[in-house]
């Protein structure tokens, strides 16, 4: 169910440039999940990260390494 919510959120992001800019400005997957939650979509940052490399419509999920982040 959460993956369905995540896919719906990503599809919404395609059609709303302002939402896309908000998402791209976030530092972590959890931050993106909080934006989704405010809009009624329930998914976790971990679920978003598990979709790295996958494409939903015109959106491809990419993980961006943040400077200072430890692997």
C-alpha positions in Angstrom: 0.0 0.0 0.0 2.8 2.5 0.9 4.5 1.8 -2.5 1.2 2.7 -4.2 1.1 5.9 -2.2 4.7 6.6 -3.2 4.0 6.0 -6.9 0.9 8.3 -6.7 3.0 11.0 -5.1 5.7 10.7 -7.8 3.1 11.0 -10.5 1.6 14.1 -8.8 5.2 15.5 -8.7 5.4 15.2 -12.5 2.5 17.5 -13.1 3.3 20.1 -10.4 6.6 22.0 -11.0 6.3 23.7 -7.6 6.1 20.4 -5.8 9.0 19.0 -7.8 11.2 22.0 -6.8 10.2 21.5 -3.1 11.2 17.8 -3.3 14.5 18.5 -5.1 15.4 21.0 -2.4 15.2 18.5 0.4 18.3 17.0 2.0 16.9 13.5 2.9 14.4 10.9 1.8 12.7 11.4 5.2 12.2 15.1 4.3 10.5 14.1 1.1 8.3 11.6 2.9 7.2 14.4 5.3 6.2 16.5 2.2 4.2 13.5 1.0 2.5 13.1 4.3 1.4 16.7 4.4 -0.3 16.0 1.0 -1.9 12.8 2.3 0.6 10.3 0.9 1.9 7.8 3.4 5.3 6.3 2.6 8.7 6.3 4.4 12.0 7.6 3.5 13.3 4.0 3.4 10.6 3.1 0.9 11.6 6.0 -1.3 15.3 4.9 -1.1 14.4 1.3 -2.1 13.0 2.8 -5.3 16.4 4.3 -6.3 17.0 3.8 -10.0 13.3 3.0 -10.7 11.2 5.2 -13.0 7.6 6.2 -12.3 6.3 7.9 -15.4 8.7 10.7 -16.2 10.3 10.7 -12.7 13.4 8.6 -12.0 14.2 8.1 -8.3 17.9 9.0 -7.6 19.8 9.0 -4.3 22.1 11.9 -4.0 25.1 11.6 -1.7 25.1 14.5 0.7 28.5 15.9 1.7 29.4 14.8 5.2 27.2 11.7 5.0 28.9 8.5 6.1 28.5 5.3 4.1 
